[in-house]
Amino acid sequence: MTSPFSSHRYYVKQFCMVLLLLNLVDYFAKADNAIAKNENNELDWWQTAIFYQIYPRSFRDSNGDGVGDLKGIEEKAEHFKDIGVDCIWLSPIFKSPMADFGYDISDYNQIDSIFGTIDDFVSLKNKLKSLGLKIILDFVPNHSSDEHEWFTKSVQRIDPYTDYYVWKDAKIDVNGTKLPPNNWRGPLCRRVLYLLSHFDVIIFLVVGIIFYNNLRFWLELGVDGYRVDAVPFLFEDSRFLDEPRKPERLASKEINTYLQYDHPYTMDLNETYDMISQFRSVLDEYKQKDGKTRVMIIESYTTLENTMRYYGNEKQIGVHLPFNFQLVTELNAQSNATKFSNTVNQWLDNMPKGKWPNWVIGNHDQPRVATRFGSEMVDGINMLNLLLPGTVFTYMGEEIGMEDANIRWSQTVDPMGLNAGPEYYKTQSRDPPRSPYQWDASVNAGFTDNPEVRTWLPVNPNYWRLNLAAQKNQRDHLSHYAVYKRLAGLRKTRTMQHGVYEGCVVSDWVFAFSRSLSGAETYLVVMNVGTEEERVDLSGLSTVNKQQTWIVHTPSINSQYSIGNILNSSGFTMRPKSALVLTNQNLQKNLSLSSSLAELSSSSAVSSALLYPSAMILVALGCILTSRYGIFGA
């Protein structure tokens, strides 16, 4: 007897077949669009780069005088290529009396002899270019050395230099004593260049067209951009009003007098944003000539709102990147997972639409990562820094987990430390993170070949165990150096350059985030920021399924896991302060993650992308066969 449904089988089969074919067409259309979107959305060099900051005095001494120099940097240029960074940023190398170690410039177009010559700079630049690396310089507007020609001629009222600085008469009290015209101070706790013993004035360098030629001078020599120093202070209120003191409950907590005051008349004036836009236009002139971007990055220790203004808007061009110091100023060894998550989101959520994020974990003014968080957190913080979406900055030595040196009062040279005095210098001095780079276990850590010289700052006594050579010889990727290299290689993948970010507070002390991209591998970064072992369940991430298998891509050196270990997303333990990078991509244990990884991930993505449509083709073919030959019966 014929089933009442048999007459409809043909139509059901045809309907299923059409549905499958439509699904297949839709899949390929979306896949094509996704691939086209990713391929066409080519990022500029500065967006994918790791910028490596060098404090030249402390990197490598080539001539045995105890101070690092340009030839020393050139000697070690292969190190930059080895660890996977893309651009070298040099702190000031210009002619200076070194009252503030190079930030007091006496000639913006000359190299200070302690670092070398113009020829040495060109040689270094050429070496870096031969390795495929870029170079940017510090640009220090607003203030100069009192030995600068501009200043000495301004003092003598020689035009046009008379107006290169702003001069303000002193106040006269009832006794006829000359006093500073207001209460302004600089961050070094000094009166703002008020020369009471010589001049009845307060002075500020007038920024403007006089600096354009300085920018062009180094651009003509081949630099790839600038990091602009202390930008919020470029302009001051012309009324020279006294700045208000903070409420006493706050002011009394600050040792640094400068921090006892608010600064509405010396910071973040509207004119500053206009000037920055003009500086940017100079760099863009060169891109118009050859199509290559000269990047502009600024230092801006100010409010988040004011920092974001430096990105510019539809009416006024801004900078490529205002430094994001959130990971430095907001996080410490006591921060929990929520604090980590909020700190990341704070930047991403407040960034103007269409702008590019960046991440900083240290520099020459801040305690090192290993000192702020403890050595156990070095790898985890590098994972955070290198694998969040955006541009990355690494301060020299963070790739091997260097720690702040313990500098005695008698060894202190930093003006901020000296001004604080022997009782408080340790809270103010910037000397500890500026100690010489630790290359090996030889005398002076390989920083200089002269065993008799006294280095400009003491080498950290732990150099015998914590140095680059020792970490290079470490087996099984159990070194900060090896972890850093793997992370730098991972940044070259499509997922890291184009993928979506999703953060998750897994528990009070476990923070995780994913980087995912359609048609490519997904990566998870998991950090136990607490002091106890934690049980981890990652199913709170939308990219993770319950009971899903993940493979350890990179463990921190204090993790109990190794590369290639398989973990279940719904339950595994993590040691205190340990961190992991997990992937759904099946990696071999000793797979190199340099440039070849990008090719591997791309081909793997294609293979996995073809799996789903291939299955659909087989199903559709099955429907055709059953319809044509009645395999399932009439």
Sequence and secondary structure as in RCSB ss.txt:
>XXXX:A:sequence
MTSPFSSHRYYVKQFCMVLLLLNLVDYFAKADNAIAKNENNELDWWQTAIFYQIYPRSFRDSNGDGVGDLKGIEE
KAEHFKDIGVDCIWLSPIFKSPMADFGYDISDYNQIDSIFGTIDDFVSLKNKLKSLGLKIILDFVPNHSSDEHEW
FTKSVQRIDPYTDYYVWKDAKIDVNGTKLPPNNWRGPLCRRVLYLLSHFDVIIFLVVGIIFYNNLRFWLELGVDG
YRVDAVPFLFEDSRFLDEPRKPERLASKEINTYLQYDHPYTMDLNETYDMISQFRSVLDEYKQKDGKTRVMIIES
YTTLENTMRYYGNEKQIGVHLPFNFQLVTELNAQSNATKFSNTVNQWLDNMPKGKWPNWVIGNHDQPRVATRFGS
EMVDGINMLNLLLPGTVFTYMGEEIGMEDANIRWSQTVDPMGLNAGPEYYKTQSRDPPRSPYQWDASVNAGFTDN
PEVRTWLPVNPNYWRLNLAAQKNQRDHLSHYAVYKRLAGLRKTRTMQHGVYEGCVVSDWVFAFSRSLSGAETYLV
VMNVGTEEERVDLSGLSTVNKQQTWIVHTPSINSQYSIGNILNSSGFTMRPKSALVLTNQNLQKNLSLSSSLAEL
SSSSAVSSALLYPSAMILVALGCILTSRYGIFGA
>XXXX:A:secstr
   TTHHHHHHHHHHHHHHHHHHHHHHHHHHHHHHHHHHHS   HHHH EEEEE GGGT  SSSSSS  HHHHHH
THHHHHHHT  EEEE   EE   TTTTSS SEEEEE TTT  HHHHHHHHHHHHHTT EEEEEE  S   TTSHH
HHHHHTT TTGGGGEEE   EE TT  EE SS  B TTSSBSS  TTT S  EEE  SHHHHHHHHHHHHTT  E
EEE SGGGS   TT     B  HHHHTT SSGGGGB  TTTSS HHHHHHHHHHHHHHHHHHHHHS   EEEE  
 S HHHHHHTTB SSSB  SEE   HHHHS  TT  HHHHHHHHHHHHHHS TT   EEE   TTS  HHHHH G
GGHHHHHHHHHHSSSEEEEETTGGGT       GGG   HHHHHHHHHHHHHH   GGGS    SSSGGGGS S 
TTS  SS   GGGGTSSHHHHHT STT SHHHHHHHHHHHTTSHHHHH EEEEEEEETTEEEEEEE TTS  EEE
EEE SSS EEE  TTSTT  TT EEEEEEE TT S  TT EEETT EEE TT EEEEESS   TT   SHHHHHH
HHHHHHHHHHHHHHHHHHHHHHHHHHHHH TT  
